[in-house]
């Protein structure tokens, strides 16, 4: 339950920053305008990273390799929606809130996120999702940051940092780096 409390605190901070930034962008929208989003609103990305699972038995922290695929649609220069899917490539054991051991077998995560652009290169995202673990579908909430580092008009590097708060009580932090292409 404390993890949910931390997610709520992070959401409050993100909403506060978004509100302040929205007012600032009203006066400087030309600075943050990114014309390639208007010409190419659909973005596909492939990412590779590591998920940090804090409740693994005997290790304290456990780093799990991940692969991800993202599809984003830019609604405007500041707002976009995205469907993000990740797979954690290793099995691990967590301790549940009631003290039981639970083996997680190669979970697949899928979220539907909404993004807000803080500036030209940094966006925040939030959205509901689900994870398929051990053949069981469970819900989660994702909060995170994504950067967009343009290489040219259609390609960019995209480092990401996400917190997946799974409703069963455990949380997973994921850091990934990918390459994105505007279609």
Protein Blocks (a to p, Z undefined) as FASTA:
>chain_A
ZZmmmmmmmmmmmmmmmmmmmmmmmmmmmmmpcfklmmmmbccdddddddddfkbghklp
acdddddddddddfblmbccdddddddfbdcddddfkopacddehiadddddddddfblm
bccddddddddeehiacddddddddddddfblmbccdddddddddfklpacddddddddd
dZZ
